[in-house]
Amino acid sequence: MKSGNGRHRLIWGLGLLLTLSVGYFNQGIIALDDYSEGFARFIPAQNLTFQGNADTSGIRLPFQSLFLLALSKWGLTLGLSQPLSQLRFVLMILGALVFCAHTFCAPLFFKTDREKTIALVFTSFYFILPLLYSRPLIENMSGAFVTLGAFFAYRFFEEGRHSWVALSVLAIALASLFRFQSGICVLALPLLFFWRRTHRAWLVFLGSGILCFFLTGLMDFALTGGFHRSLLSYVDYNIHYASGYGTTPFYTFILLFLGLSLPPAFIGRYKGFHWKKNYRSLIPVLVFFLVFVVAHSLIPHKEERFMVPVLVLFLILLTPLAQFWIFEKRSFWRVAYFCVINFTLLPLASFSVPQNNVISLVRFFNDHEEIETVYSYEDSVVLEPKAFSLRPFAAVPFSQELSRYSADTGCRSVLAVRSDKYKANPEFEKGFPIRGIFKPGPLEALLVRLNPRQNARRGSIFLLSPRGCP
């Protein structure tokens, strides 16, 4: 038992160190919402206020942005005046908090040391998690409380104590403060009541649910001036406009999770595997997961990041299968295949900076005060991460003839040109000095190569001086 505890502490410590390292070294932006609702709302801390964050929250509850800004302001009081230093501080603190929430719960779903170890390895070193843990995505922060909610439901399912029901409802309510859609997990609890054939739990469920609904409504009122104003605005907006962002088939998330299992690692004949015995205690996790996935599958607009809140639950559900193939069937090729793929992707996903091209461009602009204007050639700069610089930054659209971009217009400007546009026009190589080339990270470079049409904006950005300038 002592050796098992020592092994678990080692795995946990290495996982935490990896997550902290990713927060320090990787300042990448996963999605546009990740920047507009995350990074841009907490750095630079000296330029932002809590009231301003609340007033510009739009249809979203500003709880998430206020929490992140509080962390950033804390870093500022510690002497971190540069945006990059504040960003690293926030990402490391956030990563540690989310990591601890998931890795605390995951092993406790299991009885055997083997399964505890597998669950801890999954939640510490699954290839995409260290990056996600340290990102200010609402899905990421919400996911920590979804896992806690499922854990409390599991304890209720095992022990029958109704206090766990109240704690589960509270955790789901906290999850919904970061992302409203996570509140759908509350529907999993009544299904568990039917399974256990308990009636008293309904009273606790209804009482704690009404209380949490009232308290979160009061918080919304305090921040926005209306009782659940943000929730109502968010629902109304999505009813009218969500489908405009693109729709995908109902089975999109099924294919996503199939891919996340790194097939064919878990595909095979489970002869001798006792499904009822292995999954009876994990029914709360399964119900939470299915309620969340089915509800999101019924909505036309789907994005991969929507599934982040239940990714750890998915890995918990894979744990008994992994235990079967590793220790009972001793399928060496499956273990070797999964480990090779996962631990090849792990450093790439962890330290390959998403949106590295525009982030590097802004940092270059911040370090070169002689440059006054950045022109964007034919929408070469889609995302403008202004928060990464203390200097005012905006990519001004360039709509003139290319021949007019010369020393006559001044040499204190640069022209940003995406690599596909640079290669398509031979004029760029004739007399336009290159000030810098800002490349994507390895994974994004691979995405550009595999699907250049959809990922062209992630390609390299050439920064050119006017013709005739040094």
GIFEN-V456704 format. One record per pair of residues at least 4 apart in sequence whose C-alpha atoms are under 7 Angstrom apart, sorted by sequence separation. I is the first residue (numbers start at 0). J is the second residue. D is the distance in Angstrom with one decimal. If there is no record, write none. Layout:
# GIFEN-V456704
i = (I:I)
j = (J:J)
d = (D:D)
This chain:
# GIFEN-V456704
i = (0:1:2:3:4:5:6:7:8:9:10:11:12:13:14:15:16:17:18:19:20:21:22:29:30:31:32:33:34:35:36:37:38:43:47:48:49:50:51:52:56:61:62:63:64:65:66:67:68:69:70:71:72:73:74:75:81:82:83:84:85:86:87:88:89:90:91:92:93:94:95:96:97:98:99:100:101:104:111:112:113:114:115:116:117:118:119:120:121:124:127:128:129:130:136:137:138:139:141:142:143:144:145:146:147:148:149:150:151:152:153:154:155:161:162:163:164:165:166:167:168:169:170:171:172:174:175:187:188:189:190:191:192:193:199:200:201:202:203:204:205:206:207:208:209:210:211:212:213:214:215:216:217:218:219:220:227:228:229:230:231:232:233:234:235:236:237:242:247:250:251:252:253:254:255:256:258:262:273:274:275:278:281:282:283:284:285:286:287:288:289:290:291:292:293:306:309:310:311:312:313:314:317:318:319:320:321:322:323:324:325:330:331:332:333:334:335:336:337:338:339:340:341:344:345:346:347:354:355:356:357:358:359:360:361:362:363:375:399:404:406:416:417:418:419:420:427:439:440:441:442:443:444:445:446:447:450:451:464:28:33:34:56:74:75:79:109:155:175:192:220:257:260:323:324:325:375:416:439:28:41:79:109:155:175:219:220:324:364:421:132:174:175:219:220:385:447:53:131:155:174:192:219:446:447:52:106:154:155:217:219:325:75:172:216:219:383:447:74:152:171:216:447:40:52:106:151:152:52:105:106:151:171:71:74:105:171:380:443:444:151:152:49:151:102:168:71:149:439:70:148:375:439:102:148:373:374:375:376:377:438:439:101:288:373:374:375:376:438:148:373:374:375:437:438:41:147:148:365:374:436:437:40:44:288:436:437:145:357:362:365:436:41:144:145:357:358:361:362:435:436:37:41:44:144:361:435:36:40:44:284:433:434:42:144:145:433:434:41:144:433:434:44:432:433:142:431:432:141:431:98:141:431:432:97:431:141:379:430:140:141:379:430:432:94:165:376:379:43:94:161:164:165:168:172:372:373:374:375:376:42:93:137:138:164:168:371:372:373:374:375:376:418:137:370:371:372:373:374:375:417:418:91:101:161:165:169:277:369:370:373:417:418:42:90:97:100:104:417:418:42:90:252:416:417:101:415:416:97:104:250:415:416:249:415:249:414:415:413:414:413:414:413:247:412:413:246:247:246:247:410:245:246:410:244:242:242:410:241:406:405:406:404:405:406:404:405:406:23:22:22:23:22:264:19:22:264:264:19:381:18:19:261:18:360:379:359:15:356:356:15:355:356:355:354:355:353:352:351:351:353:351:191:347:37:37:187:187:356:33:33:184:187:354:356:356:184:184:21:183:3:7:14:21:10:14:18:22:11:17:62:63:18:62:153:152:149:149:149:60:145:142:142:146:138:141:142:139:53:60:138:139:53:59:138:58:58:59:58:122:121:118:118:117:114:114:114:105:126:125:126:126:127:130:126:130:129:127:126:83:82:82:29:25:27:28:24:26:27:28:25:27:21:27:21:43:42:39:38)
j = (4:5:6:7:8:9:10:11:12:13:14:15:16:17:18:19:20:21:22:23:24:25:26:33:34:35:36:37:38:39:40:41:42:47:51:52:53:54:55:56:60:65:66:67:68:69:70:71:72:73:74:75:76:77:78:79:85:86:87:88:89:90:91:92:93:94:95:96:97:98:99:100:101:102:103:104:105:108:115:116:117:118:119:120:121:122:123:124:125:128:131:132:133:134:140:141:142:143:145:146:147:148:149:150:151:152:153:154:155:156:157:158:159:165:166:167:168:169:170:171:172:173:174:175:176:178:179:191:192:193:194:195:196:197:203:204:205:206:207:208:209:210:211:212:213:214:215:216:217:218:219:220:221:222:223:224:231:232:233:234:235:236:237:238:239:240:241:246:251:254:255:256:257:258:259:260:262:266:277:278:279:282:285:286:287:288:289:290:291:292:293:294:295:296:297:310:313:314:315:316:317:318:321:322:323:324:325:326:327:328:329:334:335:336:337:338:339:340:341:342:343:344:345:348:349:350:351:358:359:360:361:362:363:364:365:366:367:379:403:408:410:420:421:422:423:424:431:443:444:445:446:447:448:449:450:451:454:455:468:33:38:39:61:79:80:84:114:160:180:197:225:262:265:328:329:330:380:421:444:34:47:85:115:161:181:225:226:330:370:427:139:181:182:226:227:392:454:61:139:163:182:200:227:454:455:61:115:163:164:226:228:334:85:182:226:229:393:457:85:163:182:227:458:52:64:118:163:164:65:118:119:164:184:85:88:119:185:394:457:458:166:167:65:167:119:185:89:167:457:89:167:394:458:122:168:393:394:395:396:397:458:459:122:309:394:395:396:397:459:170:395:396:397:459:460:64:170:171:388:397:459:460:64:68:312:460:461:170:382:387:390:461:67:170:171:383:384:387:388:461:462:64:68:71:171:388:462:64:68:72:312:461:462:71:173:174:462:463:71:174:463:464:75:463:464:174:463:464:174:464:132:175:465:466:132:466:177:415:466:177:178:416:467:469:132:203:414:417:82:133:200:203:204:207:211:411:412:413:414:415:82:133:177:178:204:208:411:412:413:414:415:416:458:178:411:412:413:414:415:416:458:459:133:143:203:207:211:319:411:412:415:459:460:85:133:140:143:147:460:461:86:134:296:460:461:146:460:461:143:150:296:461:462:296:462:297:462:463:462:463:463:464:464:299:464:465:299:300:300:301:464:300:301:465:300:299:300:468:300:465:465:466:465:466:467:466:467:468:87:87:90:91:91:333:91:94:336:337:94:456:94:95:337:95:437:456:437:95:437:438:98:438:439:439:439:440:440:440:440:441:443:442:283:442:135:136:286:287:457:135:136:287:290:457:459:460:290:291:129:291:112:116:123:130:120:124:129:133:123:129:176:177:133:177:283:283:283:284:287:219:308:307:308:312:305:308:309:307:222:229:307:308:223:229:308:229:232:233:233:311:314:315:318:318:318:319:322:315:341:341:342:344:345:348:345:349:349:348:348:387:387:388:353:350:352:353:350:352:353:354:352:354:349:355:350:386:386:386:386)
d = (6.2:6.1:6.1:6.1:6.1:6.2:6.2:6.0:5.9:6.1:6.1:6.1:6.1:6.2:6.3:6.1:6.1:6.2:6.3:6.3:6.0:5.3:7.0:6.2:6.7:6.3:5.5:5.2:4.8:5.4:6.3:6.9:6.2:6.9:6.9:6.3:6.3:6.1:6.2:6.2:6.5:6.1:6.2:6.3:6.0:6.1:6.6:6.3:6.0:6.1:6.4:6.3:6.3:6.5:6.7:4.7:6.4:6.0:6.2:6.2:6.3:6.1:6.0:6.2:5.9:5.8:6.1:6.3:6.2:5.9:6.0:6.3:6.4:6.0:5.7:6.5:6.0:6.9:6.3:6.1:6.3:6.1:6.2:6.1:6.1:6.2:6.0:5.7:5.0:6.9:6.4:5.8:6.6:6.6:6.6:5.9:5.9:6.9:6.4:6.2:6.4:6.0:6.2:6.1:6.2:6.2:6.1:6.3:6.3:6.1:6.2:5.9:4.7:7.0:6.4:6.1:6.3:6.2:6.2:6.3:6.1:6.3:6.2:6.2:6.5:6.3:4.2:6.6:6.4:6.4:6.4:6.2:5.7:6.8:6.9:6.0:6.0:5.9:5.9:5.8:6.0:6.2:6.0:6.0:6.1:6.1:6.0:6.0:6.2:6.3:6.2:6.1:6.1:6.2:5.7:4.4:6.3:6.1:5.9:6.2:6.1:6.1:6.2:6.2:6.5:5.8:4.5:6.1:6.5:6.4:6.3:6.2:6.2:6.2:6.2:6.3:6.4:6.6:6.1:5.9:5.4:6.3:6.2:6.0:6.1:6.1:6.1:6.0:6.2:6.1:5.8:6.0:6.3:6.0:6.4:6.3:6.3:6.5:6.3:6.3:6.4:6.3:6.2:6.2:6.2:6.4:6.0:5.7:5.0:4.9:4.7:6.6:6.0:5.8:6.0:6.0:6.0:6.2:5.9:5.7:5.9:6.2:5.9:5.8:5.9:5.8:5.4:6.3:5.9:6.3:6.2:6.4:6.1:6.3:6.2:6.3:6.3:5.5:6.8:6.7:5.7:6.5:6.1:6.1:6.2:6.4:6.0:5.8:6.0:6.2:6.4:6.2:6.2:6.1:5.9:4.5:6.1:5.0:6.3:6.2:6.9:5.8:5.4:5.5:5.7:5.7:6.1:5.4:6.5:5.5:4.2:7.0:7.0:6.2:5.7:6.0:5.8:6.0:5.6:6.2:7.0:5.8:5.8:6.5:5.2:6.4:4.6:5.5:6.8:6.3:6.4:6.0:5.0:5.9:6.6:5.6:5.1:5.4:6.4:5.2:6.8:6.9:5.4:6.5:6.0:6.9:4.3:6.5:6.4:6.0:6.6:6.7:6.9:6.4:4.9:6.8:6.8:6.7:5.8:6.4:5.7:4.6:6.3:6.7:6.9:5.6:5.3:6.2:6.8:5.8:6.0:6.9:6.9:5.7:6.5:6.5:6.5:6.8:6.5:6.6:6.3:5.8:6.2:5.1:6.1:6.6:5.9:6.9:6.4:5.9:4.3:5.5:5.9:6.1:6.9:7.0:5.4:5.7:6.4:6.9:6.6:5.9:6.9:6.3:5.2:4.7:4.9:5.3:4.3:4.9:6.2:5.7:5.5:5.4:6.5:6.9:6.2:5.7:5.7:5.5:6.7:5.2:6.0:6.9:6.6:5.7:6.5:6.7:7.0:6.9:6.1:4.6:5.9:5.3:6.0:7.0:6.5:6.8:6.6:6.1:6.2:6.5:4.4:5.8:6.3:6.7:5.2:6.9:6.8:5.6:6.4:7.0:5.4:6.9:6.5:6.0:5.9:5.5:6.0:5.0:4.6:6.4:6.7:5.6:6.3:6.8:5.9:5.3:4.3:5.8:6.2:6.8:5.9:7.0:5.8:4.7:5.3:6.5:5.4:6.6:5.9:5.5:6.9:7.0:4.8:6.4:6.7:5.0:4.9:3.9:5.8:6.8:6.3:6.6:6.4:6.9:5.8:6.1:6.0:6.0:5.7:5.7:5.4:6.4:6.3:6.3:5.5:4.6:5.1:4.7:5.0:5.4:6.2:5.8:4.7:5.7:6.5:5.9:5.9:6.6:6.7:5.2:6.4:6.1:6.7:5.6:6.6:6.5:6.0:5.4:6.8:6.0:5.7:6.8:5.0:6.8:5.8:6.8:4.5:6.6:6.7:6.4:6.9:5.6:6.2:6.5:6.3:5.1:5.7:6.4:6.9:5.7:6.4:4.9:4.7:6.3:5.5:6.5:6.1:5.0:5.4:6.4:4.8:6.3:6.7:6.7:4.9:6.6:4.7:6.4:6.9:5.8:6.4:6.2:6.5:5.9:5.3:5.8:6.0:5.6:4.4:5.9:5.4:4.3:5.2:6.4:6.1:5.6:4.9:5.9:4.8:6.3:4.6:5.2:5.0:6.7:7.0:6.1:6.5:7.0:6.1:6.7:6.8:6.9:6.4:6.9:6.1:6.6:4.8:5.1:6.9:6.7:5.1:5.1:6.6:6.2:6.6:5.4:4.8:6.0:6.8:6.5:6.9:6.6:5.4:6.7:5.8:5.5:7.0:6.5:5.4:5.7:6.4:6.4:6.0:6.2:6.3:6.0:6.7:6.5:6.8:6.5:4.7:6.3:6.8:6.5:4.9:5.5:6.9:6.8:6.5:5.5:6.8:6.7:5.4:6.1:6.3:5.7:6.6:6.8:6.5:6.6:3.6:6.7:6.6:6.1:6.3:6.1:6.3:5.3:5.7:6.0:6.9:5.5:5.4:5.3:5.4:6.5:5.1:6.5:6.5:6.1:5.9:6.3:6.4:6.8:6.3:6.6:5.4:6.7:6.7:5.7:6.6:6.8:4.0:5.1:6.2:6.0:6.6:6.5:5.7:6.6:5.8:5.6:4.5:5.3:6.9:6.4:4.4:5.8:5.6:5.9:5.9:6.4:6.3:6.0:5.6:5.2:6.8)
